[in-house]
Structures are given as structure tokens and as C-alpha cells.
Amino acid sequence: MATIIFVLLLWYGGLFFQSFFLHRYAAHQVFTMSKTMERISFVLTWIFQGSSYLSAYGYGIMHRMHHAYTDTEKDPHSPSHDDNVFAMMWKTKTIYSDINEERIIVDSRFTKNVPQWKGFDKFASSRFSRFLWIVGYVMFFVFFTTAWWQWLLLPITFLMAPIHGVIINWFGHIYGYVNFKMKNTSKNLFRFDFLMMGEGYHNNHHKHASSPNFGFKWYEIDITYLIIKILDAAGFIKLKPIPVRRS
């Protein structure tokens, strides 16, 4: 039971900080936070994503490019231009690394105000850091696994962030329903997004990219947005004025 709880904690903890910090803050900046809160968010993202840690700088820029070039050859990740899910994952990794390590020149419209903490990112993204997390995960499984099939969950802990990305960027452009007809293949994966905490409302998000709430219909409950509302009310962050959304 402890192993299942541990994997779920990593799944939803890592997913929350990917959605809250990397996606809605770094890429879309739908709310503001103090420098202290920003640094805390960097550290918590590293703790929950662990061996699959993603930099806010690399993620934020790449995601902005995804919105600008959705389903075109310039899209960093698109089922329309990648032969299979593994080809897309490798392409995404390559582009992310090139951006994060500043090996390529990026249009200034994609870099504006994207948070960057070079010193911390260098450590959190290092092979040493990733190796330590992997060793920690293995040791946890050694001490707490009670059935052979639970070991099948171990690779998920190593690759949590890429798995989250594949669910949205591959399956979220192939399967599901649409609320808005658009010139791209984005779809909503779930009526109630219990699995991806609101990230599954991908069609809604492509239509209203500047909205902090990815849900649109009454039954499309965006769990991450509810937490954001609580953090805003408590004064930890400040939501920007929410734009009027039309169908």
C-alpha cells in the first residue's frame, strides 16, 4: 500500500507543479508571485518531479512555441508530424535541451519574462541529481514493495514528467472531444479530468490560452485551478484579471 501511495504522491505532486508552475506561470503567466515564492516553486518542482525534473525556462519557451506553431512542422511535439509517440518524445527532449542549455537562438517573443534560475537548474537537471533520485526511488521500493507487480510502477517514477507530457501532447491531440472547432487537433481527454488535474482539457486551453481555468463546461472541473484560487485567496500568488471567455 505504501508503494501505491508513494507513486500517486509523485504523480499528482509532479503534475501539479508542472501545471501550476511550469505551464500556467512560466509559459502563460496567468498569475504573479514574489521572487521568494518563485524560488520555492522551483525547489518543489524539483522535489516532486525528481529524476524527470523540467526547467521552467525550457518548458515555458517550448510550450509557447507549441501554441504558436500547433500541428505545423515547427511544433516541438505534434502527432501530425511525428511518426510515433517515441519519435515525438525524442524530438521534444532534443528541442527542450537545446532551449534550456541555450544552444539555439529563440525568438524574443517566446522568452519574455520566462523565469530562469540558472544555478539551480544546472544542479536539478544534472545527471548527478537525477541519479540520486533514481537511487532513492529504488531504495523506497526495496523497503516498501509487498507484491511483485508493484515493481512495474518503478519505471513510471523515473519518467513521470515525460509521461505527463505524452498524455497531453500525443493523446490529447488524437483522442477525446472538442468544445471549440479550431485549426488544430487539440482535444479534451476527459469530461471530468481526475487523471491530469485539468491539463486534459486541452482543446479548451488552446482556445483560451490566457485563461487560468482550463475547464469550460459546468462538469469540466479544473482541480489545479481550484488550488490556484485558494493560493490567490491566501495571498501566496495574485491572479491576473480573468479574460471573458466566449464559446
C-alpha positions, 0 to 999 in steps of 0.5 A: 500500500505504501508503494501505491501511495508513494507513486500517486504522491509523485504523480499528482505532486509532479503534475501539479507543479508542472501545471501550476508552475511550469505551464500556467506561470512560466509559459502563460503567466496567468498569475504573479508571485514574489521572487521568494515564492518563485524560488520555492516553486522551483525547489518543489518542482524539483522535489516532486518531479525528481529524476524527470525534473523540467526547467521552467525556462525550457518548458515555458519557451517550448510550450509557447512555441507549441501554441504558436506553431500547433500541428505545423512542422515547427511544433516541438511535439505534434502527432501530425508530424511525428511518426510515433509517440517515441519519435515525438518524445525524442524530438521534444527532449532534443528541442527542450535541451537545446532551449534550456542549455541555450544552444539555439537562438529563440525568438524574443517573443517566446522568452519574455519574462520566462523565469530562469534560475540558472544555478539551480537548474544546472544542479536539478537537471544534472545527471548527478541529481537525477541519479540520486533520485533514481537511487532513492526511488529504488531504495523506497521500493526495496523497503516498501514493495509487498507484491511483485507487480508493484515493481512495474510502477518503478519505471513510471517514477523515473519518467513521470514528467515525460509521461505527463507530457505524452498524455497531453501532447500525443493523446490529447491531440488524437483522442477525446472531444472538442468544445471549440472547432479550431485549426488544430487537433487539440482535444479534451481527454476527459469530461471530468479530468481526475487523471491530469488535474485539468491539463486534459482539457486541452482543446479548451486551453488552446482556445483560451490560452490566457485563461487560468481555468482550463475547464469550460463546461459546468462538469469540466472541473479544473482541480489545479485551478481550484488550488490556484484560487485558494493560493490567490485567496491566501495571498501566496500568488495574485491572479491576473484579471480573468479574460471573458471567455466566449464559446 
